[in-house]
Amino acid sequence: MATMTSLIGLINKIQRACTVLGDHGGEGLSLWEALPSVAVVGGQSSGKSLVLESVVGRDFLPRGSGIVTRRPLVLQLHKTDNGTQEYAEFLHLPRKRFTDFAAVRKEIADETDRITGKTKQISNIPIHLSIYSPNVVNLTLIDLPGLTKVAVEGQQESIVQDIENMVRSYVEKPNCIILAISPANQDIATSDAIKIAREVDPSGERTFGVVTKLDLMDKGTNAVDVLEGRQYRLQHPWVGIVNRSQADINRNVDMIAARRKEREYFETSPEYGHLAHKMGSEYLAKLLSQHLEQVIRQKIPSIIALINKTIDELNAELDRIGRPIAVDSGAQLYTILEMCRAFDKVFKEHLEGGRPGGDRIYGVFDHQLPAALKKLPFDRHLSLKNVQRVVTEADGYQPHLIAPEQGYRRLIEGSIGYFKGPAEASVDAVHFVLKELVRKSITETEELKRFPTLSNDIATAANEALEKFREESRKTVTRLVDMESSYLTVEFFRKIHFEPEKNPNGPPNPNRNGPPNMDSYTDNHLRKIGTNVSSYINMVCDTLKNTIPKAVVHCQVREAKRSLLNHFYVQVGRKEKEKLGAMLDEDPALMERRNQIAKRLELYKQARDDIDSVAWK
């Protein structure tokens, strides 16, 4: 079977990746929360930092009076091969290695000040530090601000509750191991760490008790009752720690010597000699590692299940935003054509009813066109006065002999000319509907969202094609109107019966058998001409009401369905590789998102395989 440290190291690796890639939560239990870690909890000046330094074997944490830890410090320990150099890395300073741990201490202080300022305020934004050393065990430790009971000068009154809320946000997680630090020279019953641990972990399954400053207890007193679990029992053994003295710190006594001195203290102590084999920082680190191994092995099925779920979600996200594109011109051209087909599919769905919008074209023909035709000024054009003027002017110097045919033709041609306005307005209305459908289709085509340049190119090409279709449609409907003027329907007029004009002042004059001249036209006869012309125009109106929509659909809608991007296809086929690549220039934010997803996928797949191989060998 693989060693325990290999499994813990893999979990450490995944935690590190979660931190880098921002997988800290969301819906349900995040991968970070599913992985075990150790939260170091204690009151201010309880010796938390010294315990951490003892476990790491390095002097690297800021010191001072009052509140020193003002941001959570997520400390990931990575065990390396013997003989390798120790170094540290900060997440906010990638690719920069610190081999001088005094510089690490300074950077922690400076990074804290960058967020909180040089004040005594706190922040819940963590600092992430990784230490690589042959002298550590693979472990993730979280150093939290020390619990306090009162706010000091320069702190907000809420800081007591703020710190407690921050600590709770970590220790309440079901996979968090609580390292409760209590100084031996204080009553364990009043320990801030034990109090909060008892509240979030009443069974004590996740809590390890650590007693510090054993060498500073009053003469004649000891902490044996606490360490043997008689004063407050936990499911895990209590561990006693002897911190470095201030004199040792001032003399820069290294951690190797400090650990040796700590061992000697317990071995020679009359009170703790019988417990020496399970006391000290080295034993604490091994104890935490052993417990972590047990927890990790218990959690492996749920961790693997969560990793698999995350992999599925990331694959689905990649499918949604699009996979990376090959660099050869053939693949690029294929991708562009696929995007065009996807857009064209959405556009046709709008036209044919699968998506909303196409019904607005029918609305142009069913409502807008008839309404426009009704508003045409035929009443003014065929008024009695205008009919008389047109008929009179049409004859010139020679009056008509039988019927005012030229007058009829001019009245009809003038009336038919009014139809051009509604006809062209129908063309424009359908054009604007089609342009709006192009815009909507571009927006709704998921595959195009990753290619803003290609989206613009397709939209431009589609709108240019629609402009050509509109021009052809305008010419066609104008021809339809002109055709009605070019050749009148003779049968309509052959059915008209012209009655002799009645003389309102007496009986008809028998000597006037032919049509009367203009001078003798009565108002009734002029009205009859206007009525005849109006009847003919109504017939033409009914015809155009049917033929204009047909022409518009044929020239615009049908062509948009059949050949909206045909010219664009020809242009794309002639482009060189560099220009094709420029068309597939993606949104930088989307590219970054895909890269992040790809990195997470790669790491989670590797982690899953590694955990399987290590855990079940």
N, C-alpha and C positions, 0 to 999 in steps of 0.2 A: 504494500500500500504506500502511496505517496505520503510524504511528511505532512504533518499538520500545518507547518508554516507555508507550504505551497498553496494549500487551500485558502488560508487567510490572506496570503499575498494576492491571490486572484481576486478575492473580494475587495481588497484594498485597491486593486487596479480598476475594478468596476466603479468603486466609489469615486476614485480620482476622475474617471471618464465622465461620470454623472456630473461632477462639479464643473469640469471643463465645458461640457456640452449643455449645461443648464437644466439637467433633469432633476429638479428638486420637488416636484409636486404636480398638482393638477387634479384631474378627476380621480378619485379613489386613492389607493396607496401608491406612491411613487416608488421607482426602483431604488432611489436613495434611501427612502424610509424602510424599504424591505430588507436592506442590508444592515447587519449589526454594526454598532459603533459604541464607543464608551464616552459618556459625558461626565466630566469632572465637575462636581458640585461641592461647594463649601462656602462658609462665610468669609468675609474679607479678612485677610491676614491669617487664614487657617493653615497656610502652607501648601495650597494647591499648586502654585507654580513650582515650588521646590520638589514636590512629588513628581510633576511632569519632567522636570530636568533630571531627576534621579532615574526615571524610567528610560529617558532618552540617552542619558549618560553625557549630556552636554549642557553647558551653561549658556542659555540663549534667550531667556525671557526677561522682559523689562521688570525693574523693581522700583519700589518707592513706598511711601506711606499712603494710606487711604486707598481709594479705588485705582488700581493699576490696570487690570484687565477691563477695558471699556468696550471691547468688541469680542464676539466669539472667535476663538482661534481653532480652526479645524486642522488638526495636526495628524498627518498621515505618515506613519513610519514604514519604511521599506527596507527589509533586510537584504543586504548585498553580500557578495562572497568575501571571505576573509582576505585581508590585504588590500582591498579597494579603498579609495579615498572617500571620506565622509563629505557630503555636501548637502546643501538645502536649496529648494526652489520655491518661489512664491507664484501663485496662480496669476497675480496681477503683474508679474514680471517674467513672462515666459522666456525660456531659453537663456536666462541669466542664472548661473550657478554661484552660490555663496559657499565658500570653504572657510571663511572667517565667521565664526558664530557670534562674535561681538557685532559684526555687521548685520547679522540676522536680527539681533536684539534691537539695533537701531532702526532697521527697516520696519519691524513690527510697531515700534513707537511712532515712527513717521507716518506709516500707513494708517494707524489709528487716528492720528491728528488730522490726516487728510479728510477724514469723514466727520469726526467729532469736533475738530478744532482743538486748540490747546486749552481745553476746558475739562471739567469733571463730568461731562455728559456721556451718555452711552449710545451705542448704535447696535441694531440687530443684524447689520450687514457683516457677515463673517470674513475673516482673513483666512486664506487657505495656504498652508505651508506643508511641504513634503520634505522629509529628511531621509536620506539614503545613507545607510551605515551598516557595517557588519556587526555592530554592537547593540542592535535593537531587534525587537520582534516585530513581525508584520502586524500592524495595529492602527486603528483610527481612533484618536482621542480628541475630544472637543473641550477645550478650556473655556469655561463660561465666567462672566463677571461674578465677583463674590457677592453673596447675599448680604444685605445690610438692613439695619433696623431704623436708621435715621438718615435724613439727608444732611449733608454738611454744606458749608458755605460754597456757593458757586454751583450747586446742584438744584434741580427742580424738586419740588415737594413730592412729585409723583415718582421719583427715581426708585424708591423702595419697591413700589408695586411694579414698576417697569422692569426692574431686574428680575423679580420673581416671575413675571409673565414670560420673559425671555427664557429663563431656565426651564419653566414648565413646558414651553413649546418644544424643547428637546427631549426632556425626560419622560414626557407623556407618551412618546412614540413606543409602540409595543416591542420594537426590536432594539431599543436603546438600553444599554447596560449602564447602571448608575454607579459611579465611583464617588461615594459620599465621604468627604474629607472632614474630619473633626479633630481639633487640637486636644491633646491629652490634658492640658492645663485648664480646660473648661469642662463644666458638667455636661456629660453626654446627653442628659435629658433636655438640655437647652440648645442642642446642636441644630443649626439651621439646615444643614444638609440632611440629617436624619429625619427632621420634621417633614421636609418636602418629599423625601424618598418614601416615607411611610404613607403619605397621602396619595402618591401616584402609583406606588407598588406596595400595597398593604401586605401582600403575602411574602414580600422580601425575595422573590424569585430573581429579580433583575438587579438587586442592590448588593454592592460590595462595600463594606465599611473599612475605612482607613483611619487609623489614629496616628496623628503626627506629633512632633515635639515631645516625645516620651522623655527625652533627656532634660526637659525644662520643667518637669513636674516638681512640686514642693517636696522637700526632703521628708522621707517617711511615707510618701504616697506613691501609688502605682496604678496602672491601668489594666491589671491582670483580669479583673472581673469583666471589663469591657472586652478585652481580647479573647477571653474564653467564652464569651456569649452569655454570661450570667446576668449582666445588667441590661442588655438589649440584644435579643437573639435575632440573628439573620440566618437565612438558609445557606449562605456562604460564609466561610471563616473570616473573621476580622484580621486585618494585617496592620502591624505596627511599623512605623517609619521613623527613622532618626534623620532629621534634616541637617544639612550642613549649617554650621554655626556662622554667624556674621563674620567672625574672625577668619574662618576658612574661606569665606567668600572674598573677604578683603585681601587674603593672601593668594587668591586665585588657585586654591587647591583643586586639582582636576577631579573629575567624577570617578575615575578608576580608584583613586586614593580615597575618595569620600565613601564609595561603596565598601571598600576594604575596612574602613574605620567603622562603618555602620555594622558590618558583620561582627567585628570584634566587640562592639558594644553589646550586642545581643548575646553573643557566646559567653561573655564574661559577666553578664548581669545576673545578680542573684535572684532578681524578680522574674526576668524573662528568659533565663537560660534554657529552661525546659521548652520554650516556644521558639527558640532561635532558628530552628529549621524551617519555620513558616513565618518568618518575619523579614522585613527589609524590602527595598525597592526592587531588587532582582527577583525575589520570590513573587512580589506583586505582579510584575510583568509576566512571569511564567504562568501564574494563576489566571490572569486575564486571558492569556493566549489559549490555555487549556479550555477555559469556559467558552471562549469564542469558537473553538473548534466544535464543541458540543452543540452550541446554538446554531452554527452554520450548517452542520450536518442535519440537524432537525429541520432547518429552514430550506434545505436544498430543493425539495420538490416545489415549494411555493416560489422560491427565487427563480428556478428554471421556468416555471409556468408564467411568471411575470415577465421574464426575459423574452419568452416566446410570444407573449401577447404584445410586447413592445416591438418586437421584430415584425410581426404582422401589421401593426399600426404604421410602422415606418415604411414598409413595403407599399402599403395602400397609399400613404402620403406621396411616395415617389411616383406611383402610377398616376396619381391625381395631378401632380405638377409636371410630370414628364421625366423620362429617363434621359441620361446624357446622350448627346448626338455624336455620331461618328464624324471624323474630320474629312473623309473623302467626299469629292463633289457629287458622286452618285448617291450616297446616303443623304447628303444635304438636300439635293434636288428631290429625292423621295420624301423627305420630311416636309419640305415646303408644299409639295403636291398633296400630301396627307392633311396638312393644315388647311389647305384650300378646300379639299373635299369635306372636311369637318365643318368648315364655315358654310359651304354650299348646302350641306345637309340641313343645318339649322335654318338657313335662309328659306329653303323650300318648305320646311315645316311651318314657318310663319305664313308663307303664301297659301299653303294648301290646308291649313287648319289645325295642324298638330300643335302649333303655338299661336298665341294671340297676335293680331295685327293685320292679317290678310283680309279680314272682314271689312276693314276700313276702305279698301278698294271698292268693294260692292257698295258701300255707303256713298261713295262719290257718284256712282251711276244711279243709285236708287233714290237718293235724296238731293245731293248737291246739283247734279245736272238738271233734273226736272225743275227744281226751284229756280235755277238760273234762267231756264227757258221761259218760265212763267213771268219773269221780271223784264223780258225784252219789250222795248217800247213800241209794240205794234199799234197800240191805240193811237199814239201820236202820229206814227208814220201813215196810218190809214184813216186819219181824221178827214172830215169832209173838205176842209180847206186845203190840206196837203194833197188829197186825191185830185182835187180840181187843178191845183198848181202843176202837179206832175203830168197829168193827162194833157193839159193845155200846152206845157212846154215841150212835150214829146212830139207834138204834131208840127212844130216849127211854123213856117209860113203857109204850109198846105194842110188844111184841116183834113182829118180822116174821113173816109167816105162811108164806111159801114160801121166798124166798131173801133174803139181806141186801142188797137193792139199794142202799139208802141208804149202807150200809157200803162197798159197792163204789164208789159214786160219790165218797164222801169220800176213800177211799184213792187213787182215780185222780186226783181233783182235786189232792190234796195232792202226789202224785208229779209231776204235770204242772207244778205251780208251780215245781219245782226247775229246769225248763228255762229259766226267765227269766234266771238268772245267766249260763250259757254263751252265751245268745243276745245279751244286752247286752254281754258281754265280747267277742264277735266284732265287734259294732258298734264298740266302742272300739278294738279292735286294728286294724281296717281304717282307722279314723279317724286313728290315729297314723301308720300307714304312709303315708296320703295327705298328712298334714302334713309328714312327712319328705320326701316326693317334691316337695312344693311348695318346701321349703327348698332341696333339691338343684337343682331346676329354676331357681330364682332365681339360684343361684350359677353354674350352668352356662350360662346364657343370656348369651352374650358381649355382645350389644347392650345389656343392662341394666347392665353394669358401670360405665358412664359416668354413670348416673342413680341415685344412692343413694336419693334421696327417692322416685322412682317405684318403685324396687325394693321399698322398704318399703310403699308404698301398695298395690302389687299383692299382696305377701305378706299384708298385713292383710286385703285384700278376699277373697283366696282362702281364708284360714283362717276368716273369718266365714262364707263360703259352705259350707265343710266342716262347720262347727258346725251350720248349718241342716240339711245333709244327714244329719248324725249324729242329730239329734233326730227327723227324719222316719223314719230307719232304725230307731231304737230303738222308736218307736211301732209301726212295722210288724211287727217281730219279736215285740214284746209281744202284738200282736193275733194273730199266728200261734199263739202259745202259748195265749192266751185262747180262741181258736177251738177248739182241741183239747179244752179243758175245757167249752166251751159245748155242744158236741154230740158225744156219744160214738158210736163206730161200732157200731151195734146188731148187725150181722151177726157181729161177732167173738164176742159173748156168746151168740148163738143157737146157735153151734156147740159151746158148752161143754156137756158132759154131766155132770150132777151125780149121782154114785153115792151110794146110801144109805150112811150111816156104819156101819162095821163095829164091832161090840162086841168088844173084845179079850178080855172075860171070858166070852163064851159066844155061842151062835147068835143071829142077829137076832131081834128081838121082832116077831112077826107083827102085833101090834096097833099098831105104829108105822109106818104106810105113808107119812106125810107127812114133810117135812123136819124134822129135829130142831130143838128150840129151843136158845137159847144155852147153857142150863144143861147140855145134854147134848152140846154140840160137843166133838169130840175134837181133839187136836192135829193129826191128819191133815187134818181138814176145814179148820182154820184155815190150814194150810200150802197146801191146795188153793186157798183164796181168794187167799192171797199170790202163789201161782204164777200164777193167772189174771190178777191185776192186773199182775204183773211182765211177763207175755207181752204184755198190752195196751200197757204203757208202752214195751216194746221196739219195738212196732210204731209208736207215736207218735214214739219217738226216731229211728227210721229215716226217718220222714217229715220231721221237723224238721231232721235232718242234711242233707237235700236242699233244704228250702224256706228255711231261714235264710240260707245263702249266696246263694240267688237274690234274696231280699229285700234283703240287704246290697248286693249288686252293683247291683241295680236302683235303690236309693235313694241310694247313696253313690258307687260307682265310675262307674256310667252317668251320673249327674248331674254328677259332677266332669268327665267328658269332654265333656258337652254344654253345661253352663251354669256353669262355675266362675266366670267373670268377667262374667256377664250383668248382674248388679246394678251392678258397677263401671263397665261401659260406659254404663249409664244415668246414673250419677252424673257421669262424666267429660263426657258430652254436655251437661250442664247447667252446667258450670263456666265462669266468665268467663276472659278472656285472662290476667289477672294470676295467677289460681290455676293455670291450665294451665302458665304459665311457671315457677311455683314447683315444680310437680311435676317439671319437667325441669331442676331445679337440679342441676348436675353437681358432681362431686368437684373442688374447686379444683386439686388436683394434676393431674388429668386435663385440665382446661381449660388449665392452664399448659403441659402436655406438648403438647397440640394446637397451641397458639399457637407454641411453639418449632418444631414440625415444619413448620407453615405458613410461618414465617419462613425456615427452611432451604430449603424447597421454592422459595419465591419467589426467594431469592438464587441458588440453584443453577441454576434455570431461566434467570434473567437472565444469570448468569455464562456458562452454556453458549452462549446466544445471542450474547453479547458476544464471547466467545472465537472463536466461528465467524466472526462478522462481521469481527473484527480480523485473525485469523490467515490467512484465505483470500481476502481482497480482492485 
